[in-house]
Amino acid sequence: MLSPARNRLTIPLLLLASTAAPVFWALPEDLPPLRSLGIILGWAGCGMLFGSLLLMLRETWLSHWLGGLAAMYRWHHRAGVIAYVVLLAHPLALAADALPASPALAWQTLSPFANGWAVRLGWLSLLLLMFGLAATFASRIPYRIWRWLHAALGIGVVLGLGHLLQLGIDEPVLPLLALAVLLLGWRFIRDDAGLAARPYIVRSATPIADGVVEISLRPLAQPIAADAGQFVVVAFHSGAGFRGCGQFHPFTISSIAGDGEIRIGVKALGDCTRHLQSIATGVPARVHGAFGHFLAGRPTTAQLWLAGGIGVTPFVALLRGGPLHQPTTLIYLYRSETDAAYLHELQTLAAADRLLSLQAYATGEEPPELASLLPASHDLSNRECHVCGPPAMVAAVRKALCQRGITTRHIHFENFDFR
Ligand SMILES: Cc1cc2nc3c(=O)[nH]c(=O)nc-3n(C[C@H](O)[C@H](O)[C@H](O)COP(=O)(O)OP(=O)(O)OC[C@H]3O[C@@H](n4cnc5c(N)ncnc54)[C@H](O)[C@@H]3O)c2cc1C
């Protein structure tokens, strides 16, 4: 695995390179400063968008190299927003250049009605990018609708390249267009349509708490390679009297058997996961992964694990894998006893393993009082902390741990939410 510092730098450096390369290629000479700036902004935004496209690919080798899928998606989002702002500034800088000569000329530079298809396509591309990015921030809309809105970004990129072709810039736009189609097609065929995923079948489905079902998946071909604590992206299809929603969603592996069978605990958090509560034996599924390294490479020092709700699954997977090698405290927070998945199993495991101390709390509907639940500062020193659960809980715990003097280097986390 890459060192954490190298991990953190790989994506920003990649984005820097993808932004700088077209700017360097198109660096204007002997043009007025604002016109040069306008051209540079256009190419920089274009390069940043291509970096963002690369980061949407869901490939295990790529995610391993770039520090994990969560980091890739985080930067995919950031790069998309930065590219949009830079591309929006591109026509404004060109218009500002024309303004001293004549306001009418400046308006003509901007107007989608004055300059034919080149400018029209440019604005259409910006509108679609804005539309797709607005959807990115709307985390409340169902995933199936969100996916289609987000796809507007891909069309925006292609139209943006159409804008350059209309301006008569064939080099390097035609190779860039081919690259954009390749990246978008790759994502669609291998990830969304599931070509990269392996076939599995549901062997059993057991309700383990209110609104949580544990699904066992048996491989029908070569099983995926996975470690405890990693997550997979799974789509359930129609079969055996069940109508699958067919979309790929991330779920953490809760156990891995020697024959490649995996189990996942699925909590009803939205349309698809609610429907999955009634899944039947024999339903076909496709599994892609595994991704993530949340619990990989743990040192032998004492550990503090904090789980919120279904975020307990990576810890369950590790504990099911065998006894611990370091003293570990697991603080498990859930709303009520009835929706505490795996609680009885964890209690049994803790009774059998003297290195595991389990503290389970029903916190009700309000955010938990972390000040009273977390160990005191002196109990936390030299501990490696792992936090997994909903983003708001993870953020609150990280803040509370930092306030107790734990440096971010010793806090590892997995948010059960990314798009
Ligand atoms: C790394 C990771 C591991 C996860 N492991 C588990 C697990 O072991 N068990 C479990 O029950 N849940 C897990 N989740 C959450 C699970 O993926 C979502 O509950 C599921 O995708 C909801 O889909 P939906 O269509 O039913 O709900 P929606 O109505 O679309 O959304 C409900 C909630 O789920 C989030 N969500 C929806 N789609 C996705 C997606 N593709 N990726 C991420 N979040 C999404 C939404 O932002 C929203 O907060 C994990 C998420 C991540 C990122």
The ligand as an SDF file (V2000), in Angstrom:
LIG
                    3D

 53 58  0  0  0  0  0  0  0  0999 V2000
  -18.2720    2.8240    1.6210 C   0  0  0  0  0  0  0  0  0  0  0  0
  -19.7230    2.5580    1.9210 C   0  0  0  0  0  0  0  0  0  0  0  0
  -20.1020    1.3950    2.5740 C   0  0  0  0  0  0  0  0  0  0  0  0
  -21.4540    1.1470    2.8610 C   0  0  0  0  0  0  0  0  0  0  0  0
  -21.7800   -0.0020    3.5060 N   0  0  0  0  0  0  0  0  0  0  0  0
  -23.0860   -0.2400    3.8180 C   0  0  0  0  0  0  0  0  0  0  0  0
  -23.4600   -1.4450    4.5150 C   0  0  0  0  0  0  0  0  0  0  0  0
  -22.6330   -2.3040    4.8320 O   0  0  0  0  0  0  0  0  0  0  0  0
  -24.7750   -1.6140    4.8010 N   0  0  0  0  0  0  0  0  0  0  0  0
  -25.7280   -0.6810    4.4580 C   0  0  0  0  0  0  0  0  0  0  0  0
  -26.8920   -0.8970    4.7570 O   0  0  0  0  0  0  0  0  0  0  0  0
  -25.3910    0.4710    3.8040 N   0  0  0  0  0  0  0  0  0  0  0  0
  -24.1090    0.6940    3.4750 C   0  0  0  0  0  0  0  0  0  0  0  0
  -23.7820    1.8480    2.8080 N   0  0  0  0  0  0  0  0  0  0  0  0
  -24.8720    2.7990    2.4410 C   0  0  0  0  0  0  0  0  0  0  0  0
  -25.6600    2.2700    1.2450 C   0  0  0  0  0  0  0  0  0  0  0  0
  -24.8370    2.2170    0.0980 O   0  0  0  0  0  0  0  0  0  0  0  0
  -26.8740    3.1820    0.9680 C   0  0  0  0  0  0  0  0  0  0  0  0
  -27.7310    3.0120    2.0460 O   0  0  0  0  0  0  0  0  0  0  0  0
  -27.6320    2.7770   -0.2800 C   0  0  0  0  0  0  0  0  0  0  0  0
  -26.8400    3.0530   -1.3960 O   0  0  0  0  0  0  0  0  0  0  0  0
  -28.9680    3.5140   -0.2970 C   0  0  0  0  0  0  0  0  0  0  0  0
  -29.5810    3.3990   -1.5790 O   0  0  0  0  0  0  0  0  0  0  0  0
  -31.1620    3.6150   -1.7790 P   0  0  0  0  0  0  0  0  0  0  0  0
  -31.4390    3.6890   -3.2350 O   0  0  0  0  0  0  0  0  0  0  0  0
  -31.9070    2.5880   -0.9990 O   0  0  0  0  0  0  0  0  0  0  0  0
  -31.4360    5.0030   -1.0560 O   0  0  0  0  0  0  0  0  0  0  0  0
  -31.5460    6.5260   -1.5100 P   0  0  0  0  0  0  0  0  0  0  0  0
  -32.9010    7.0700   -1.2130 O   0  0  0  0  0  0  0  0  0  0  0  0
  -31.0480    6.7720   -2.8550 O   0  0  0  0  0  0  0  0  0  0  0  0
  -30.5280    7.1370   -0.4340 O   0  0  0  0  0  0  0  0  0  0  0  0
  -30.6170    6.9300    0.9590 C   0  0  0  0  0  0  0  0  0  0  0  0
  -29.2560    7.2970    1.5590 C   0  0  0  0  0  0  0  0  0  0  0  0
  -28.2310    6.4920    0.9900 O   0  0  0  0  0  0  0  0  0  0  0  0
  -27.2430    7.2760    0.3200 C   0  0  0  0  0  0  0  0  0  0  0  0
  -26.8910    6.6330   -0.9570 N   0  0  0  0  0  0  0  0  0  0  0  0
  -27.7190    6.3310   -1.9650 C   0  0  0  0  0  0  0  0  0  0  0  0
  -27.0740    5.7780   -2.9820 N   0  0  0  0  0  0  0  0  0  0  0  0
  -25.7900    5.7440   -2.6360 C   0  0  0  0  0  0  0  0  0  0  0  0
  -24.6200    5.2930   -3.2810 C   0  0  0  0  0  0  0  0  0  0  0  0
  -24.6150    4.7610   -4.5050 N   0  0  0  0  0  0  0  0  0  0  0  0
  -23.4760    5.4170   -2.6180 N   0  0  0  0  0  0  0  0  0  0  0  0
  -23.4600    5.9160   -1.3900 C   0  0  0  0  0  0  0  0  0  0  0  0
  -24.5070    6.3450   -0.7060 N   0  0  0  0  0  0  0  0  0  0  0  0
  -25.6590    6.2830   -1.3290 C   0  0  0  0  0  0  0  0  0  0  0  0
  -27.9270    8.5910    0.0630 C   0  0  0  0  0  0  0  0  0  0  0  0
  -27.0040    9.6580   -0.0690 O   0  0  0  0  0  0  0  0  0  0  0  0
  -28.8320    8.7340    1.2780 C   0  0  0  0  0  0  0  0  0  0  0  0
  -28.1090    9.2180    2.3980 O   0  0  0  0  0  0  0  0  0  0  0  0
  -22.4510    2.0980    2.4910 C   0  0  0  0  0  0  0  0  0  0  0  0
  -22.0740    3.2510    1.8170 C   0  0  0  0  0  0  0  0  0  0  0  0
  -20.7280    3.4810    1.5280 C   0  0  0  0  0  0  0  0  0  0  0  0
  -20.3360    4.7260    0.8030 C   0  0  0  0  0  0  0  0  0  0  0  0
  1  2  1  0
  2  3  1  0
  2 52  2  0
  3  4  2  0
  4  5  1  0
  4 50  1  0
  5  6  2  0
  6  7  1  0
  6 13  1  0
  7  8  2  0
  7  9  1  0
  9 10  1  0
 10 11  2  0
 10 12  1  0
 12 13  2  0
 13 14  1  0
 14 15  1  0
 14 50  1  0
 15 16  1  0
 16 17  1  0
 16 18  1  0
 18 19  1  0
 18 20  1  0
 20 21  1  0
 20 22  1  0
 22 23  1  0
 23 24  1  0
 24 25  2  0
 24 26  1  0
 24 27  1  0
 27 28  1  0
 28 29  2  0
 28 30  1  0
 28 31  1  0
 31 32  1  0
 32 33  1  0
 33 34  1  0
 33 48  1  0
 34 35  1  0
 35 36  1  0
 35 46  1  0
 36 37  1  0
 36 45  1  0
 37 38  2  0
 38 39  1  0
 39 40  1  0
 39 45  2  0
 40 41  1  0
 40 42  2  0
 42 43  1  0
 43 44  2  0
 44 45  1  0
 46 47  1  0
 46 48  1  0
 48 49  1  0
 50 51  2  0
 51 52  1  0
 52 53  1  0
M  END
$$$$
